[in-house]
Amino acid sequence: VPKAGEEKNRTANIAQNIAHYEKLIEGLLATKVPSNLAQYHLLFVQKWANIQATIEPMSGVFTDPLKALAALSQYRGEVAEFDILGKEFADYVLKKKQ
């Protein structure tokens, strides 16, 4: 169980992580991409948003462990799907170069 001062630091770190994800997503949405890559671009944005949505619930491991565990499971699934998407995108780009 975290000590009194640790909880405040942890909350600040979580807020900072969430803000980083929000800036990343905002930047991605502002990025212009060729129309043939728009589908992948939007999928990447959605995956980042899904990952970001798991951060705060995971932080509640000491206050709501079931919610945190569910968020961890979702996080792992989203990261795995992000990895697959990255490989599909790389394959698509490599095929277009040929």
N, C-alpha and C positions, 0 to 999 in steps of 0.2 A: 504494500500500500504506500503510495507516495506521501512524502512529508509535506507540511504546509507550504513551504516556499517552492517545492518542486512542482506542485500543481499549477501555480501561476506561470512558471517558466514553460511548462509543457503546453499550457493553453496558448501562450504567446508563440511558441514554435509551431503549433498546429495552425494557428491563424496565419502565420507567415507562409507556411507550406500551401495553404489554400489560396492565399493571395498570389503565390508564384504560379499555381495552376491557372488561376483566373487570368493572369497576364498572358500566359502562354496561349490559352484558348482565344483570348481577345486578339492577340497578334496573328494567330492562325486564321481567324475569321476575316481579318483585314488583309490577308495575303491574297493577291490575285494569282490564280493558277489557270493553265490552259484548260479548255472545256473538256478535253479527253481525260484529264486528271481530277476533275471536280468531284466525281463520285468517291475516289480514294481520299481526297482532301477532306470531304465532309465526314467520312468514316473515321479518319484520324482525329478530327475535332471531337466527334461523339465519343470515341474511346477515351480521349484525355478527360472529357467532362465526366464520363462514367467513373474513371479512376479517381478524379478529384472528389466526387461525391462520396467515396468510401473513406476518405481521410478522417473527417471529423467523427463518424461513428466508431471507427477503429480506436480512436483516442480514448474512448470511454471504457476501456478494458477493466478498470477498477470500479467503475460506477454502474456499468451495464454490460457485463461480460457476454451475455447472449447476443446483444446487438453488435458488439465489437467482433464477436466470432463470425456472425453473419456477414458483416462488412468485410472482414478479412477473406472470407470465402469468395465474396463478390469481387474483391480486389484481385485475388489470384486469377479468377476467371477472366476478368477484364484484361489483365496483363498478358495472359496466355493468348487471348483473342487479338490483342494488339500485336503480339509477336507474329501471329499467323498473318495478320493484315500486312505487316511490314514485309514479310516474305512474298506475299502475293503481289504487292506493289513493286518490289524489286524484280520479280519475274516479269511483270507487265512491262516495266521500263526496259529490261534487257531484251525482251521480244521486239519492242518497238525500235530498238537500235539496230536490229539485224536486217 
